[in-house]
Amino acid sequence: MGLSPMAARAACGCSSAALAFFGSRPLRRAGRRPAAAFAWGQSSPYGGCRSRLAHSLVDSVLDELRSRRRVRVSAKIGLQGTKELSDNKIDKRALQKGLLLEFQKDSQRSLLAVVERPDGKKNWMNGILSSIKPQQVTYVVPGVMNFDASRIDEFLEKAQDLLDPTVLECAWMELSEKDKSIMVEEFAEIVYGNKESLESYCAHFLLSRDIVYFVKVESRDCSMYQPRSPPQVEELLRRKRAKEEAEKELEEFVHLVKSAKALPMESKPPKSSWLLDEKVRQKIEALQAYAVDACDDEQRRLAGNILKAMGFTRTSSAALKLLINVGYFPAHVNLDLFKYDVRTMYTEEVLSAAEELLVGRPDSDMHIRKDLSTLKVYAIDVDEADELDDALSAIRLPDGRIKVWIHVADPTCMIKPRGIIDREAMHRGTSIFLPTATFPMFPERLAMNVMSLQQGKQCKSVSVSVTLHPDGSIAEYTLENSVIKPTYMLTYESATELLYMSLEEEEELRILQEASSICAQWRRSQGSIDTAMIEPRIKVSNPDDPEPNINLYVEDQANPAMQLVSEMMVLCGEAVAAFGADNNLPLPYRGHPQCNTAVSAFSHLPDGPARSFANISVLRAAEMDFQKPVPHGILGIPGYVQFTSPIRRYVDLLAHYQVKAFLRGDSPPYSAGDLEGMTFIASMHVKVARRLHSNSLRYWLLEYLRRQPKGRKYKALILKFVKDRMAVLLLVEVGMQVTTIVSRGKVGDEVSVAVDTAHPRDDILSIREVIEDTDDNEE
């Protein structure tokens, strides 16, 4: 490649290295720096070399180029100059058949094409017969006419030999000192020694893609490129290096992910291994946040880049699938735990405070505890209960009346209001019970050990004793600190069996059942509403396995043992509310206004789930007061305070603080306003816990149904018609409510259905009615 005459004259006496810059030999391919480009000059803070070339050399070349009439070359093709055409200045006269041009295909690609023919008034068709709008054209290659489209690949191949981005740095070093702007053809003349078609295109290519050294500026006649200031270049180079480093890290991470993905399930790296390196942890946590739709902008960008590099769509489901495939998440991971940022662990500070309580075992009420350890005490709960916080006793008094005790675990004998453990419990609001795990409100060593009632051991409790009138109403009550010794730890199933057996030695259990029965009758006479339903309960063993064991229990809330316990819990809440009213004690009183619809409106429905579902559908919103009791229309009692679960419900714990302080003769620790604010905080977390439980239960119910034999029939009870024959059904064997169209039956009737599709991860359940073959159908 030869020099222009002007460049040759100006270069007289320059070193061979300097001549290389002006094109004395072809430049190498893009990305490879030629030795000559580094051979001359001194070091520069911008990563290049300081040229020893005299400024007059560049000046003379530029002056000669700009003194020429640039229309000389372009006249051959009918264009105004050889400037870059990119600002919607191209019209039908500028574009002609046979021109070689570059156009913007999309946001990511620019392509070369040959103009073939007009397409309408303004557009032109290229060689592959696609329409190109004038505003898409970014450059018209000068000096060519009737270019053969089949030679585009050859043209690009030749261009590759000249596309060396290092020349940008060298040119910038020379031009920046005088802040000279330059046109594409001028740049080609300086760098390559001429401005022919190929060289001009290469100059355009380098300048238009450059993001460091030159910036495009528009003039009235043409597009110019101005060298950036040294501070700008320094900052852009810093950003470029940071981007290259990020791209390298991304490439390494993608390789790591692909390697883990290819391993068999039993050989995949543990989750902890992804969290050791800070950069790897950042990327895996970005994918996790993306999977649960809880990411910030940076995490969204990073996760999107990872998914794109892996060849996946940028969706949360793709991120989840990837995390499962590499072994970071188990197949049945509960994403809600991450989405709602659930506290599943305790801080070292809280755990340390809990250990101190375990060692000291304080009891601020030891001097006023009543010994009730001689009573026979029944603790009845689900079989997998970890926190046992209530138990029952009963005797028949000489006058024939029944006296019952509701014993409640006493965690407030160990923890104090506003302490570190109390604050932690408030911000959890409740224990979270999921099919796969339990996350207790208190640290596990407290909640499931010293705070819980334990069979055969002396346990501190608050005992609420109630003597009943024969009609089931409260005759008298007491609240006192106590010591009990639980006799039996029963499941609902075993307690029901004992009730059916009616053993003489379990007379106390029969008395409790009798008390439950008369209390229920009394409440019904006061307008209570039956809301007992059939509910599912699931316990999942080894949940991290791809196919964990699912144990389904369907609980009928009308079960005798469940009814017994439920009635005693209501009785306790009524007695505590009466205690608060009698002593003007601020408590979290719960109420429920009477329904606008009379209970008798649903008397035509069969007793059981159908009627209960109708009753629940017309309930009004609950109410709370923190100064005095409010009537509870659903329960049919004048006031109610939740009191029986202080280990698992924070609002119950608040009631204990207030009652215990009164029993000691102290002022209550909280005012009505304090209680309202703290209840509000706890209630927000309770809502999240309920949503977690509901979502997780539904997921595992769908997984259970997915595993059942195809075509299995289920008994379903019609609960309600939504529209026309679209009905809400209760799957009796599963305890789950579903919707589908039924062709026959009314509310309360039973139909048969089958599951067509169950996808737990996508929350998809498709149910269809199964029409039984009968003689009537045949007729």
Secondary structure, DSSP 8 states (H G I E B T S, - for coil): ----HHHHHHTTT--HHHHHHTTSS----TT---HHHHHSSEE-TTSSEE--S-HHHHHHHHHHHHHS-THHHHGGGT-SSS----SS---TTT--TT-EEEEE-SSS-EEEEE--EEETTTEEE-TTS-EE-GGGEEEE-TT--S--GGGHHHHHHHHHTT--THHHHHHHHHHHTTT--B-HHHHHHHHHS---HHHHHHHHHHHHH-SSSEEEEE-SSSEEEEE--HHHHHHHHHHHHHHHHHHHHHHHHHHHHHHHHHS-GGGS--GGGGGSSHHHHHHHHHHHHHHTT---HHHHHHHHHHHHHHT--SSHHHHHHHHHHTTSS-TT--THHHHTT---S--HHHHHHHHHHHHH---TTGGG-EE-TTS--EEEE-TT-S---EEEEEEE-TTS-EEEEEEEE-GGGT--TTSHHHHHHHHH-B-EE-SS-EE-SS-HHIIIIISS--TTS-EEEEEEEEEE-TTSSEEEEEEEEEEE---EEEEHHHHHHHHHHT-GGGHHHHHHHHHHHHHHHHHHHTT------EEEEEEEESTTSSS-EEEEEEEETTSHHHHHHHHHHHHHHHHHHHHHHHTT----EEEB---SS-GGGGTTS-TTHHHHHHHHHT----EEESSS---BTTTTBS-EE--S-TTTBHHHHHHHHHHHHHHHT---SS-HHHHHHHHHHHHHHHHHHHHHHHHHHHHHHHHHHHHS-TT-EEEEEEEEEEETTEEEEEETTTTEEEEEE-SS--TT-EEEEEEEEEETTTTEEEEEE-----HHHH-
